[in-house]
C-alpha cells in the first residue's frame, strides 16, 4: 500500500498549512476555546470558500476528490 501523498494531496497540504498559519494563530484558537462559541463562523466561511468542506466526500459523489483515508493527513 502506498502511503505517499500524490501531487494533488501535497498541494492541498501546503495550502492548508499556509492558510492555518495565516488565519489560525494560537491566539485565535484560544479565543474560540475560551469563548462561548464553539467555532468561528468567519473562519469556517473562508474554509468553505476554499472547498475544503468537501474533501472527505468521495470523488464519485462530488466530482473532484480526495480519499476519506487521507482526510486526517492534511491536518
C-alpha positions in Angstrom: 0.0 0.0 0.0 1.4 3.4 -1.0 1.1 6.0 1.8 2.9 8.8 -0.1 1.0 11.9 -0.9 0.0 12.5 -4.5 0.9 15.8 -6.1 -2.7 17.0 -5.5 -2.7 15.9 -1.9 0.7 17.6 -1.3 -0.7 20.8 -2.8 -3.7 20.7 -0.6 -1.5 20.0 2.5 0.7 23.0 1.6 -2.3 25.3 1.1 -3.9 24.2 4.4 -0.7 24.8 6.3 -0.3 28.3 4.8 -4.0 29.1 5.4 -3.9 27.9 9.0 -0.6 29.7 9.7 -2.2 32.9 8.5 -5.7 32.6 9.9 -5.4 30.4 13.0 -2.6 31.7 15.2 -2.6 30.3 18.8 -4.5 33.4 20.0 -7.4 32.7 17.6 -7.6 29.1 18.7 -7.6 30.2 22.3 -10.3 32.7 21.7 -12.6 30.0 20.4 -11.6 27.5 23.1 -12.0 30.0 25.9 -15.1 31.8 24.5 -18.7 31.0 24.5 -18.8 30.0 20.8 -17.8 26.5 19.6 -16.5 27.8 16.3 -15.5 30.9 14.3 -18.2 31.5 11.6 -16.0 33.8 9.6 -13.1 31.3 9.5 -15.5 28.5 8.6 -16.8 30.6 5.7 -13.2 31.0 4.4 -12.7 27.3 4.7 -15.9 26.6 2.8 -14.9 29.1 0.1 -11.7 27.1 -0.5 -13.7 23.9 -1.0 -12.2 22.1 1.9 -15.6 21.1 3.4 -16.0 18.6 0.6 -12.5 17.0 0.7 -13.8 13.9 2.7 -16.7 13.3 0.3 -15.7 10.5 -2.2 -15.0 11.8 -5.7 -17.9 9.8 -7.2 -20.3 11.8 -5.1 -18.7 15.3 -5.6 -16.8 15.3 -8.9 -13.3 16.1 -7.5 -11.5 14.3 -5.0 -9.6 13.1 -2.1 -9.9 9.8 -0.2 -11.5 9.7 3.2 -8.5 7.8 4.3 -6.3 10.9 3.7 -8.6 13.4 5.4 -6.7 13.4 8.7 -3.4 13.5 6.9 -4.0 17.1 5.8 -4.1 18.3 9.3 
